[in-house]
Amino acid sequence: MRDGKNQRRFVLKKGIQTVAAGSLYITVFTLLSKGLGFFREVLTADLFGTSWRLDAVVIALSPARVITSIISAGLIAVFVPQYIKIRKRDPEDSRRFVWSVFVTFGVIYAVFGGFLMLFPSFFVKVFAPGFSTEILDYASDTLKLLAVFPFISGLQQLLSGLLKAERRFLQYSIAQLIFNIFAIPLIFFLSPYLNEMSIAYGWIVGNALVTVIMFLFSSKFISASTRIFSEDLRFILYLAIPLVISSGLGQVSTIVDKAFLSLLPPGQISGLHYADTLLGIVSSVFIISFLETTRTELSEFVANDDVRNVQLRMRKTAKTSLSIAIPIVFWIAFMGEPLVRLIFEHGEFTSESTTVVAIAIIGYTARIIFQPLGFLARQFFISHGRVRFMVYLTFFGIALNFFFDWILLEPFGIGGITASTSLVTLISTAIWVYLVKRKGVSFVPWKTIVMLLGLSTAIVLISLAIRSIASETLFLIVGNCSFFALTLWATRDIMKYILRRLIPKIFS
């Protein structure tokens, strides 16, 4: 009896170490990938600034990316737990299941891409009704080129879900580097001839190569089969449809934001893009890496009806993610303008562009901070197959977002649009956390949140006081050093774990 308990404890410990190592792999390689992505955005800012053509390209990328996100977000959320259950039942069935999912959704992605090619002007007008004829035509031509993107990116998302489900975190992480390695040279060398449209070519070629690499890594988990519409596929469609609807409705808020911004002077959409990119680096490197590996382990615990470890994993992940997110996001928001000026303000990127991006960053602060809690709460219900409520909550979020956009656009401009997103995220996250707590799972580290919010606010106030009575230089030194020290202190347990346990294992 004791041997059985020890064996289960060893398996659990091994699994946790694998997830921890996976988080490290994804964090390190995502940091490298985002570092290249950061260089790509700096290059883009230098070449194009916040031009009307860049506004057009950002809008053209939006429907191509949104279609993929709408389908993939819901599909991957149910694909991973269902795949794990089928693999536990019969490994060969799981390989045929993957094939059927790939074929079915590959066709769906291709059909949507065809709509983009046939009706580009319609989609551009939906996303940016305030565009002039010149900008509309440029965006439509770019969207025709990007019509193949949903198919490429959709398969890439499925392959990434498969690799994570198989705990191939290292292979998944390595593949992420490929995109920017090829996209950056393409943008640079094609820009003199194609201007901002060179960005579209970089996106297509870079993502196509990532998809090929991921397929090579995961091909052994796929078996071709003539039986496509199996019972397992029908079940995953049943679970995915509410999530796809919810994801699609959730993207409506993004469309509404850009539609409102298209009514403002040119450059606002580009400014939003740069703000998204800068905060996306923080989100992807320091938050998503933990959340993505948690999805796999959480699904395994749910499949085994292990309620205790479900709560333990959610609580640990929430604490880790927030300990990283709160100090860093506060620092970026507080030091936004000098940071953006240092990074982007050269070439075609002007001081006016710096102001636009800095304001957008400040408005986005709460969205990034509370992102981990909302993700974990939603994944809890998805792993249990309870997905219908997401549709109702998404409708509520759309209505709130439209209302906040409407009342905040005129007085605050782009800052009002991003603040609207943060307000909706905060309210939605509070609802999700309450629903999870009703199911008997309490995972929010309130003590950590209150303490870090208090310390971050204190640093902001002290730095502002120094700025008013001393020099700008001293303000920058004190503010940056204080947030750096707070980040190190908040993540001390994570650093100790990495240094003591994971790094020796990697070298061994």
N, C-alpha and C positions, 0 to 999 in steps of 0.2 A: 504493500500500500504506500509506504514511504517512498519506495523507488519510483512508483508511478507519479507521485507528486513532484519528486525531484526532476523527473524527466519532463513533465509539463512546464515546471519552472525554467528548466534549461531551454526548452523550445521557445517559451515566451521571451526569455532574456535574449536569445539569439535573434528573434524577430525584431525586438526593440533596437538591438545594436545594428541590424541591417537597415532599419528605417533611419536611425541616426546617421549611419554612414551614407545612406541615400540622400539625406538632407544636406550633408556636407558636400557630397559630389555635386548635387544640383546647385548648391550655393556657390561653390568655387567656379564651376563652369558657367553658371549663369552670370557670375561676376565678370568673368572673362568675356562672355558673349555681350553682356550689357556694356562692358567697357568699349568693345568694338562698336556697339550700337550708339553709344555716347559719342564716339569719334565720328560716326556717320552723321549724327545730327549736327555736330559742330561743323562738319564739312558742308552739310546742307544749309546751315545758317550763313556760312561764309559765302557760298555760291549764290543763294537765292534770297536770303533774309526772310521777310514776311510779305512776299510779293503776291499779286493777285493770281499769278499762275500757280504758285504753291498752294494757295487757297483752293484752286480748282483741282489740283492733284490730290490734296487731302480729302476733298469731297468725293472724288472718283474712287479713292481707296475705301471710302466708308461703306458703300453698299456691297462691294466685293468682300470686305472683311466681316461686315455685319451678317451677311447670309451664312457665311461659314460659322460664325459665332452662335447664331440662332440655333442651327442644327447641332453643332458639335457640343456646345455647352450642356444641353439636355441629354444628348446621346452618351457622352463620356461619363457623365455622372451616374448613369444606370448601367453602362457597359462594364465598368470595372467590377462592381460587386456581383453582377450576374455572371460574368466570365469566371470569377473565382469560384462561385458555386458550381458551375458546370465542370470546371477543371477538377474540382474535388470529387465530382461524381464520375467523370470519365474524361481523361486527357484528350483522347482522340475526338470526342464530341466537341470539346472546347475549340480545337483547331478548325473543325468544320463550321462551328458557330462563328468564329472570327471571319472566315471566308464569306459566309452569307451576309454578315453585317457590312463587310467591305464592298461587296457587289451591289447590295441594295442601296446603300447610302452613296456609293460612287456615282450611281445613276442619278440620284437625287441632286447631288452637287453639280453634275454636268448639266442637268436640266435648268437649274437656276442660273448657271453661267450663261446658257443660251439666251435666257431672258435679258440678262445684262447686255449681251451683244446686240440683240434685236431692238431693245428699247432703252438705250443709254440716257437720252434726254429726259425721259420720264423719271428715272431714278435720281438723276441729278437734281431735277426740280423738286422732288420730294425732300431731299436732304438740304437743299439750299434754294428756296423759292425767291430769295432776294437777289440772286445773281443777275448781272447784266447779260446781254446776248453774247458778247465776246467771251466772258468767263464761262458761260454755259456751254458754248461750242467747244472750248478747250477741254473742259471737264468731260464732256461726252466722248470726245476722241480718245481721251485717256482711259475712260471706262471700257470702251470697246477692246482696247488692248488688255485690260485686266479681267476680261470675261473668263479666262481660263483659271484665274486665281482660286475661286471657290473649290474647284475639283482638286487642285494641288494641295491647298491648305487643309481642306476637309480630310483627305486621306492622311495627311501629316498628323492631324489631331487624333485620328483613330489609332495610328501607329504609336503615337506617344502614350496614349492610354494603355495600349497593350504592353509596351515596355515597362510602364510603371506597375501594372498589375503583376507582371512577372518579376518585379523588383530588379529590373535591369536599369537602375538609376544612372549608372556610369555611362552606359551606351546612349541612353536618352540625352544625357548632359553633353556628351561629346558631339552628338549630331547638331546641337543647337549652335555650335560655333560656326558651322559651315555657312549659314546665311550671310552674315556680315563679311566673312572672308571674301566672298564673291560679289556681294552687293556693293560694297564700298568702291572697289576699282571700277565697276561698271558705271556707277553714278559719276565718278570723277572723270573718266575718259569720254563718256557719252555726253556730259553736260554742255560742252561747247557746241555740239551739233543738235541735241534734242532739248536743251534747256531743262526745265523741271520734269518733263516727261521721262527723263533718264531714271528718275526715282522708280517709276512703274516697271521699267525693265529690270532694275536691280531687285525689286520685290519678287518678280516672277522667277527669274533665274535662281536667285538665292534660295527661295522656298522649294523650288523643284529639286534642287540638289539635296536639301535637308530631307525631303520625302524619300528620295532614292536611298540615302544612307540609312534612314530608319527602317526601310523595308529590308535591307540587307541584314540588319541587326535582328529583326523579328521574323524573318521568313520561316524559321523552324517552328514557329507557333501557329502557322497557317497551313491548312490543307484544302486544296481545291476540291469542290464537291458539286454535283449536279443538283443536289437538294438544297435549294435556297430558302424557301419559305417554310422553315421548320417551326416546331412549336416554341423553341427557345427564341427564335427571331420574332415571332408574333408577340411573345410575352415582353420582350425588350421594347418593341414598338408601342405596346400598350402602356409601358411605364414611361417611355421617352416622350410620347406625344404631349402630355401635360407640361413636361419640362421644356420642350421645344416651344410650345405656345407661350409659356412663361418667359423664356429667354427672348423670344421674338417680341413680346410685349415690353420686356425690359429694355430692348434696343430702341423702342419708340422714344424713350427719354433722351437717348443720345441723338436721335434724329431731330427731336424737338429743340434740343440745345443748339445744334448747328443751324437749324432753321432760323432761330431767333438771332444768332450771331451773324447770319448772312444779311440781316437788315442793318447791321452796323457798317462802318467804313471798312474797306479791304484791310486784311492783315489780322483780323480778330480770330479767324478760324486757324490760321497758321500759328498764332500765339497760343491758342488752346492746344494745338498739336505739340508744341515745344514743352508746355507745362505738363502735358500727359506723359511725354517721353522722360522728362527729368524725374517726376514722381514715380513713373513706371519702373525706373531702375531700382529705386528703393523698394518698391512693392515686389518686384520679381526676385531680386537678389536676397532680400532679408525677410520676406514674408511668405511668398508663394512657394519657395523651396520647402519650407516646413509643412505648409498646408497640403501640397501635392502628395508628399510621401505619407502624410496622415490619412489621406483618402484611401490608400491601399490598406493600411493597417486597420483603420476604422471599419472598413467593409469586412475584413476577416474576423474581427471581434463580433460584429453583428451576425455574421454567418454562423458563428459558434455560440450565439446567445450569451456572450460574456459581457454582462451589463457593467460589472465593476470596472473592467479594463476599458470599456467604452468611455466612461466618465473620466477615468484617470488619464487616458490619452488626450481627450478633448481639453481637459484642464491644463495639462502640461504644455500642449501645443499653443493654447491661448496665452498662457503666461510667457512662453518663449517669444512668440510673435510680437506681443505687445511691448515686452521689454526692449525689443529692438526698434519697433515702429515708432513709439511715442517720442523718444528723444530725437531720433533722426528727422522725423517729419516736422517736429517743432523747430529744429535747427534750420531746415530748408525753408520753411515758411517765414521764419524770423529774418534769416539772412538771404531771403529770396533775391532782392534787387542786386546787391553786390555780387552774389553768386552767379546770377544770370549774366550780369555785365562781364564778369571775369570769363565765363565760359563761351558765351555766344557773341558778345558785342564786338564784332570786327567784320570787315568785308561789307556785305549788303545788309547786315544786321545793325540797325540803328538804335539810338538811345530810346526812341519811342517804342521800338519793338521790345526792348528790355522792360519797360514799364508795363506793357501789356502782359507779358509772360509772368512777371513777378506778381501782378494782381491776381492772375488766374491761379497761381500756385497757392496763394493765401486762402483762396476760396475752397480749394480742394482738400485742405488739411484734415478735416474730420472724416472725410471719405476713406482716406488711407489708414487712419488710426483704427477705425472700427471695422475695417474689412475682414480681419481674421475671425471676429466673433460671428459675423453674418455667414461667412463661408462654413464654419464648423457647424453652426445650427442648421443650415440648409442640408449639409451633407449627412447630418444625423437622421433627418427625415427621409432623405433619398435612400440611404442605406437600408432603411426599414420599408422602402417601397411606398411611402406616404408622400405623394407629390401633388395632389390636386389643389391643396390649399395655396400652393405657390402662384397659381394663376390668379386667384382672387387678390392676393397681396400685391401682385404685380400691377393689376389694374389700379389699386389704391396708390401705388408708387407713381404711376404715370400721371394720375390726376394731381397728386401733390407736386410733382416736378413741373407740370405745366403751370400750375398756380404760382409756385415760387418764381419760375422763369418770368412770368408775366408781370409780377409785382416788383421784381428785383432788377430787371434788365435796364429800365430807364434810369434809376438813380445810381446804379453801380456798374453797368456795362458788363464786360466779360467776367468781372468779379462776382456779379450777381448770379450769372449762369453757373459758375463753379460752386458758389455757396449754396445754390439751390440743390445741386447734386449731393453735397455734403449733408444738408438737412434731411433729404429723403433717405440717404444711407443711414443716418443716425436713428430716424424714426423706425425704419424697416428693421434694423438690427435689434432695436429694443423689443419689437414685437416677436421676432424669431427667438430671442433669448428667453422671453417669457413663455413661449410655447414649449421650448425644450425643458424648461424648469417644471412645467406642468406634467411632463412625462417622467419626472423624478431624477433628472440629470442637471446638476448645478455645476457649471464649468467656468463661470466668469471670475477671474482673479481681481475682485474689486479692490483689495488692498494695494495690489501692484498698480492698478490704473490710477487710483486716487493719489498715491505717493508720487508716481512719475509725472502726472499732470501738475501736481503742486510744485515739484522741483523744477519742471520745465518753465512754468509760469514765473517762478521766482527768478530764474536766470534771465528771462525776458525783461522783467521789471528792473532788476539790478543793472543789466546792460543798458537799458534806456536811460536810467539815472546817470550812469557814467557818460553816456553820449551827450547828455544835456549840460554836464558840468566839466567835462574834459574834452578830449579830441576824438575825431572819427576813428583814428587808428587804434586808440586804446579800446574803444567800443568794439571794434572788430576782433581784436585780440582776445579780450575778455569773453565776448559772446561765443566765439568759435571754440576756444579752449574749454570753456565751461560745459558746452554741449558735448564735446568730445569726451571729457572726463565723466559726464553723466552716462553717456552711452557705454563706456567701458565698465562703469560700476553696475549698471543695470544688467549687463550681459556677462557678468563675471562667472556665473555658474556655467554658462554655455562655453565660455572660453576655457575654463578649467577642464570641462569634460572633453573638449576637442584635443587639448594639449596632452591630457593624461591617458586617454584611451584610444581615440581614433587615429591620431597621427602615427603612433608606433605600429598600429595594425596595418596602416597603408604602406609604411616603409618595409614591414616584414613580409 
